[in-house]
Amino acid sequence: MTSTRPPDRGDGEPPPAGGPSYRCRIRPLNAAIAAACLLAVAALWLITLQRIAFERDQAVAAAMKSNSNLAIAFEQQVFRTLKAAEQVAVFVRDRYLQQGPALDLHELIDQQLIRESLFSIVSVVSEDGSILSSTSHRASSAISYADREFFIAHRTPGTDTLYISQPVLGRVSNLWQIPMSLRISRPDGSFGGVVVMSVPPTDFTDFYLQADLGQQGLLELSSLDGRVLSRKTGSRNEFGLDAAALAWFQHRLARPEGKFVDDGKAIDGVARIVSYRTMAGYPLMVTVGTAYEDELAPTRQRESSYLLMASGATLALLMLACLLVLMLARQRTAVSAVQASEALFRATFHQAAMGIAHIATDGRIIGANEKFCLMLGYGQDELRTHTIFELGDKHEEERVRQQILQRLSAPLAPSSPEIEKTYRRKDGSILWVCEALSSVTDPDGRTRFLVAVTQDITARKALEERLSHAALHDPLTGLPNRLMFMDRFDQVLESARRHGGLAGILYIDLDGFKEVNDKLGHATGDQLLCEVGRRLQSCVRAEDTVARFGGDEFGVVLASLGRAADCEAVAWKIIDAMAAPFGLGADSTVIRVSASVGAAVYPVHGAEAAILLNLADTAMYAAKNAGRNQFSWAPGSLPALP
């Protein structure tokens, strides 16, 4: 420490304490100390506020990403419900066109051709609006739907698609329902009536129970014409409201999907982090939101700690400045202040909430705080026998070396980019961290050692991986779900278009699965579905894709077919595999089921994934109607197959 005593005069006596020479030396130094203190306080608060803002942004970004994944999962659930409705409507319409007014929907339910649990009511309505047949015993021909929105819409010839109406009070059930309908056209194209199904609005938001959205979360399904079909906020259910004023509805006009923070004024005044998606193939949009304050609650707790620490550090800096001024007069005070500063550093270093390690320029660890030791499971002495490269995964060694070289090439740079990397703990487990490097230099600007500040993000990485996997895979069998299946099917079709090849799709439905569930229970049924998934994978190649659509329905994409007939060969291989008995449970209960398989081939039957899937689905129903345990091509295509 430099002494504050001025140099002696030539006669050996110092100048008077109040002389001009003494004042000129002390005042500029005091001003420099004060300026440095103010700059340090400003830097401290700037860093603190930046950290607070950064953690807020990170919390909001994490919530947005989580909500986006939940929105995808909610969209899939709604899509499955609508597809099931569309399939049932097409099936009932075809039966009505075959049998006419003699159609008995109760008989179809008894034959398990319609699963009544999916819908409240399924009805066939004549061209004048009266009910011809219904799954409800309360329905009668005296009830007319001629004035209903869906009936009026279907009277005008248009596209043969499922029409989703606004919620209405049912005339048969006397409950609020969302009608979904399909036009019946006679052979000459004239209007022949409507097939209509009803679903309670709350059924669409049952997904709320599966997702952790908090007590003020939001889950909404709305139509693109500006009406809320179903909304759940916390424990409150709503429907039939105007959606035009909602922020996400207005955002959708510019972008079909997105995420943002909404002030909640249009609903209940609760600010939420919102993610929305416009559904493909249907005039609907789904919205998922979590309360802004709930998502930022952990961050706000840390903010209080940061502010308290910054206040304490500010007070310490001011006190240190006072001590420095006093040290100009007394050497002993200066030594005491240095010792106090070193003690403060040691306490801060070892009690820091993040792991801190000192690293030599060759990668050796020369010191670490307690947090860093706990994170990796090593003691101080054990860490000193390792390098930073040995503690990480081998495939990341080059990236870590580049980070160190970058830091060494610019030792005086104010900051270093944070990187996400992995360490391997002493017990062999993987530790994900977010790490930044800084350098400690000597008076000549040469790097003495590096300081690594490490934050444990293992839990966040695990959550991201679970959410990503859950959004694209069936939770029971682990197979790809419909969304991932269609994405891979699109890729296979694109490859087939480029190379002029063939690609096939199989639609598979188990015969007798419901009896297994009814007699042996759903747990055994779930085991059977998992075993079916494994058998399906054993029947195809590695480049093919097996997916579960839901229930007992599966799909297979066959890439790079040599000829279309190979598709049928794989189908019969699957039918034979399913016909073999299954031994399930601890007692190896023998279960027998079969499979009905429908197939379509690109480009023989079509060029678009959705069209080929629908054709394969139709062919599957043809195989099932032909007696089950059968294979069927898409209608009218077999003679043209190469």
N, C-alpha and C positions, 0 to 999 in steps of 0.2 A: 504494500500500500504506500503510495507517495505521501511524504510528510507535507503537512500544511505550513511548516515553519519556513519562512523566507530565508534566502541565503544571507550569511553574515556579511557585514561590511568589512572593509579592509582592516579596520581597527579591532575586529573581533566582536563587536557589539551589534545586535540586531537593531533595526530601525524601530522607532516608537510604534506601539500597537495601533495608535490612532493616526499614524502618518499616512500621507497620500499613497506611498508605494504599497502598503498593506491593503488599503481599501481597493485599489485597482486590481489586485490579484483575487481577493475574496469575492467580490460582487459578481463578476462574470462567471465564476465557477458555481456560485449559488444559483445564478440564473440558468446555467446549463443543467444543473441537477433538477431544478424545478421543471424545465422544459422537457427533460428526459422522462421525469415522473409523469407529466401530463400526457406525453406521447405513449408511454407504456399503459397508462390507464385507458386512453382512447383505443389503443390496439387491443387491450384486454376486452373492453366492452364490445368493440367491433367483432372480435372473434366469437365472443359469447353470443351476441345477437345473430351473427351469421350461423353459428351452430344451431341455435334455436330455430331459425328459419329453415335451415337445412333439414333438421329432424322433422319439422312440420311438413315440409315438402315430401320427405321420404315416407312419412306416415300416410299422407294423402295419396301418394303414388302407389304405395302398397295396397291401400284400401281400394283404389281404382282398379288395380290389376286383379285383386281378389273378387271384386264385384263384377268385373268383366267376365271372369271365369264362371261365376255364378249365373250371370246373364246367359252365357252359352248353355249351361246345364238346364236353366229354366226354359230356354228356347227349345231345347231338345225334347223336354217333357211335353210342352205344348204341341210341338210338331208330331210327336208320337200319338198324342190324343187325337189330333186332327186327321192324321193318316188312318188311324183306326176307324174314325168316323167315316172317312171317305171310302174305305174298303167295305165297311158294313153297308153303307148307302148303295154302293155299286152292286153289292151282292143281292140286297133286298130288291133293288130295281130290276136286276136281271131275272130274279125269281118272279116278280110281279109281271114282267113282260111275257114270261113263259106261262104262268098259271092264271093271270088276270085276277079278278075280284075274289077268286077262291083261295088266294094266298092266306095262309094262317101263320102269323108271326110267332104265336106261342109254340107251334110245332117246330119252327126253326130253332127256338130257344131250347126246347126239349132235346133236339138233336145236336145241341152244342155248336150249331152253325152260326149262332149269334150269341155273343157273351153279354148277357143283360147287365152285368155289373159295370160295364163301361159307360152306360147311358141311363138316364132316368126313364125315358120313354122313346120307343122307335115306332113310327107310324107311317102308313101309306095313305096319302091324301089324293082324292080324285081331282079331275080337272075343274070341278065346280066348288072345291074347297072342303068337301065333307070327308070324314075319316072312313076309309074302307077297311083297314086292318091296323091293329095297334097291339103293342106288348102290354099296355095298361088295360086292366079290366074295367076301369072307369070310363074309358073312351067309348063314344057312340057316334053314329052317323049324324046325330042331331047337332053335334059340335062342328062349327065351320071355321076354317082358317082362311077364307077367301079375302079377308081384309088384312091379313098378316103381311109384314114387310117381305118375308122370304117368298111367300106365295105370289105376291105381285111381281117381285123381281124375276121369278122363274117363268112367268107367263110370257115374257118377252124372250124370243130365241136368243141365245148367247152361248158363251163357252160352257163346256160340260165340266164345271168345277164346283167344289163345295162352297156353298153360300153360308156365311156366318153372320147371324143377325145380332141386333142389340138385345140386351136382356129384357124379357117380357114376363108378365105374370101368366103362368100356364093355365089354359082353360080346362085341362084335364087334371093336372096335379095340383092346381091352385097354389103353386110355388113359383118363385122367380127362377127362370131358366134362360139359357142361351141356346136358341134353336140353330141347328146346323142342317142344311138341306141340300138335296140334289134333284135336278129336274128329271122328270120322266118324259121321254119323247117317244111317240109312236113311230112305227116304221116309215110313215110318210113325213116325219119331222114335226107333226103337229103336237101341241101340248097335251100330255096325258096325265098330268098330276105331279106330285112331289113326294119324295121320301124325306121325312124330317125326323131328326133325333134331338134330344134335349139333354143338356148338361148343366147342373147348378153352377153359377158363377164361382162359388167358393172352391169347387173342385180344381179350377185352374191355379189357385193360389195355395193349394196344399203343399206345394214345394217349399213354402215358408217354414214348415215344420222340419224340413230336411236341412235347411241352410241356417247358419248362425248369423242372423241379421240384427240381433240386439232387440231391445224392447221398443225401439222407435224405428225399426227397419221398414223398408218399403218394398213391396212386390206388386207389379202392375202388369196387366195385359189390356191393351187398348187397340181399337181398330184405327186404320189410317184415315177414316173419315171423321175422326175427332171425338170418339166416344170411349169411355172407360168400360170395358167388359167386366173386369174384375180387379179389385185393388185390395191389398191387405197392408195396413200400417199398424204395426204392433198387434194388438188384439182386435182391431176394428176392421170389418169387411165392408166394402162399398162397391157399387157398380152402377152403370147407367149415367155417370156424370160426364160433363163436358170436358174433354181433354185438350181443346184448342189453346187454352191459356197456359198449359203446362210447359215449363222450359224445355223438357226433353222432346216434347212433341214439336216445338218450334225448331229445336236443333236438328231434328230428323229431316226437316225440309231441305237442309243444306248437306247433311251427312247421314247415311243410313244407319250408322252406328257410331257411338262415341261415349265419352265419359267426362264429367265435370262436377263442380261443386254447385249445388242449387241452394238458394236461400230459403226455400220451403214456403214462401209467402202464398203461393197458389194453392197450398193444401192445408197445412196446419201450423205454419210458422217455424217448423223444425228444419234447420239447415242439414242437408244430406249430401253425401258423396254418391253420385248417381252414375250408373252405367246402363246404356240402352242399346237395343239391337232391333233392326227391322227384319222380320222373318222372311225367308226366301220362299216363294210360292204361295204365300197367303198375305192378305192385306192387313197384317197385324204387326204390332211391335211389343217387345217385352222390356220392362224396366226394373232394375234392382238398385236399391239404395240403402245405405247405412248412415246412421246419425253422425254428423261431423264431430260433435263433441265426444261421442262414444269412441270414435276412432282415434281422436287426439288426446283422450284422457291419460294414457301412459306417457305421452310426450309432454303434456302439461305438468305432470308430476316431476319429470326430469328438468323442465324449464325452471321450476321453483328452485331446484338444487343448483342449477347453473347460475341463476341470478344471485343466490345466496353465496355461492363460491366466488362469483365475480365481485360481489360487494366486499367479501372478506379479503379477496386479493387486492382490491382497490385500497382498502384500509391499510393493508400490509405495505403496499407501494408508497402510500403517503407517509406512513411511519418510517419506512426505509429512507425516504427522501430527507426526513427530519434527522434521522440518524447520520446520514451522509454529511449533512451540514455540520452536525456536532463533531463528526470525525475529523473535520478540518482543524478543529482545535485540540482534539485529544486523540492520541494514537491508540490508547487502550480502548476507547469507545469504538474506534474503527475495527480493531481486531474482534471485539465482541459482536459487532454487527455482521462481520464476515462469518463467524461461527453460527450465528442465528440464521443467516441466509443458507448456509450449508445444511443445517438441521431441517429448515423448511423444505429444501429440495429433497432431502432423503425421505421426509414424511410424505411429500407429494408423490415422489417416485414409487414408493412401495404401497401407498394406499390408493393409487389411481384406479378408477373403475375399468380402465382398459389395460391390456397387456403392453408392457414397454420392454424392449430389449436393446442392448448396446451390441453392435455388430462391427467386428474389425473389417478392414477393407478387403480381406481375402475371404470373408464369409464366416469366420469363426465368431461364436457367441462369447462375449467377454463379460456380460452381466445382464441381469433381467430382474424385473420386479416380481412381487409375489403373485400378482394376477397372471402374468405370463407363465410362471411356473405351474400354477393351478390349471391353466387352460391346457397345457401340454402334458401334465402329469409327471414332470421331471423336477428334481431338486436343482439348486443353484450349481452345485459342483458337477452334476451330470450334464447340465446344459453346456458348461464350458468345454466339455469333451466332444461336442458336436458342432457342425457348421449349419448355417441356415439352409443349405442345400440338402443335407442329410435328413433334416426334419420334415421336408416337403416331399411330395410325390415326384418320382423320377421324370414323368412327362412334363412337369412344370419347371424343371431345373433351369432350362435355357431362358425361360421368361423371367425368372427371379434374377438370374445373372445379368440380363439386359437391364432390369430395373436398377440394380446396384451400380452398373456401369453408367447408366444415365444420371444417377444421383452424384456419382464421383466426378463425372465430366462437368457438372455445374454445381459445385458444393455451396455456392453462395446464393443459389436460387431460393426465393422465399418459400416455395412449397413444392411438393411432389405429388403427382397424380395418385389417387388411391386405386389399388387393384384388389380384386377378389381372387383368393387363392386357397389352397388346402394345405394343412399340416397333418402329419400322422402322429397321433398321441402315442404315449409310451405303451398303452394297452393295445395299440394297433388300429384303433378307431380313427375316423376321419374328422378333422376340425376345419370347418369353413370360416375364413376370416376376411375382413376388409382391412387392408394394411397400407400405411403410408410411410415413406422413408424421409428422414431429414439428416443433415450432416452436421457434425461438430468439427470446427476448424481451429487451427492454431493461429497465432498472430500473423503468420505469413499467408493465410488463406488456404493452407493445405488441410485436407480432411484427416482428422485424427481417428474418428470412428463414425459409424452411422447409428441413428436411433430409429427403431421400427416401432410404430404405434399400431397396435393390433386390436380389432374389435371382433368378438365372436358373433358370427351370423349363421351358425349351423342350424338353429331353429327356423330362421327365415328361409334358408335354402330348402330345408325339408318340407316346409309348408308349400313353397312354390312348386316343388316336384310333385307333391301329392295333388295339388289343385290341377296341375297340367295333366297328370295321368288320369284323374277322375273326369276331366272334361272330355277325354277322347276314348275312354275304355268303359266297358260294362263292369260295374262293381262286383258282380257275382262271379263271372267266369274269367274276368281279366282279358277277354277278347276285345278287339276294337268295337266301338259302338257304331250306330248308323252314321254319325257325322264323319268319323274317321274312315269308315267304309266307303262313303261316297267320295271323299277326297282321294283315296287310293284308286277308286274306280275311274275317276276323272283322269288321274295320271296314267293308268293303264290304257285308257281310250286314246289319250294324246299320243302315247308311244305307238299304238296300233295305227293311228292316222299317219304318223310320220313314216313308218316302215311298211305301210300297206298290209299289215297283218290282221289276225283275228283275235278277239278277246271274248270271253264268255262270262255269264253271271248265272248263278244258281240260287234259287229261293227255296228254302227248306223249312218245312213245318212238321213237328213231331205228331204222330198219330197215337192217341191213347195217353197223352201226357196228363190231361186233366184227371183221368182215373187214378193215376199214380198219386197226384196231389190229394185227391179226395180220400183214397184208401190208406196211404202210407204217410201222409202229412207233407207240409211244404218243405221241411228240412230234407226229407228224402228226395223231393222234387228238385230242390236246389242242387243236391249231390248229382242227381241224374243229368241236369243241365250242364254241370261242370264236366262230367265224363263225356257227354255228347260233344262238347267243345273240343276236348282232347282227341276224340275219335275223328272229328271232322278235320282237324289239323293233320292227323296222320294220313288222311286220304289225299292230301294235296301236296304240291311242291312248296319249297321255301319262298319262292317269289309270288305265290298266290296268297290271297287274303281271306281269312275266315272271320266273320263278325256275328255278333248277336244283336238282333234288332229289338228284342224285348219278348217277354213271355217265352214261348217255345219256338220262336221263329229265328232262323239263322240265314246268313247270306255268304256266298263264296264268289270271289272274283278270280277268274282263271286268266292269267296273262299269257301272251305269246302262244296261242293255240296253233298247232300244225294244220288242223282241219276242224271243221265245226263238229264232226262226229265225235271228236275227243271229249267234247263237253258232255255228251251223253254217257260216254264210258266212265267219266269221273262220277256222274250222277248215280249210275248203277253201283259203282264202288261204294259210294256213301250209303245208298239204300241197303246194300249187303252188310255194311259195317253197323248200321243202326239196328238191323234185324237180329244181330248177335245178342244174346242175353247179357244184361248188366248185373254184376254182383256188387251191391252197395251196402254200406253200413258195417258195423262190427260183426254182424252175423251173416254178412255176404248175401243179403236177400236178393233173390233172382228176380229181375224185372225185365219184361219184354215190351218194347215199343217198336214202332216202325216210322218211316219217314215218307212224306210226299214231297217230291222235288219237281220244280218247274225251272225251265232254262230259256235263255235268250242269248243270241250271239251277235256281236258287232262284226261287220256291218249288215249282216243278213236281216236282222229284225229291226234295226234302228241305229241311230248315230249318237243319241244323247243318253247320258247315264240314267236320268229320271225315267225316260221312256222305256229303256231296257229293263230297269228294275220293276216297273209296273207290269210289263209283259211277262217277266219271269214270275211275278206274284200271281198274275192271272193263270199262268200255266200251272203253278203249284195248286191253285184251287181246282183246276181241271183234273189234275192227278188225284187229288183228295176225293173229288166227286166221282171219279172213276173206280173207287173202291179202296183208296189208300194204299200205302206201300207201293206207289207207282211213280213213274217218271212221265213228264209231259213237256213237249216243246211249246213255245209260244203259238197261239192259235194260227192255223193255216200256213205254218212255215216249214213243216217237215219235208215236203217234197222238194223244196228248193235247197236243202242243205247239201253242201259238198261232201 
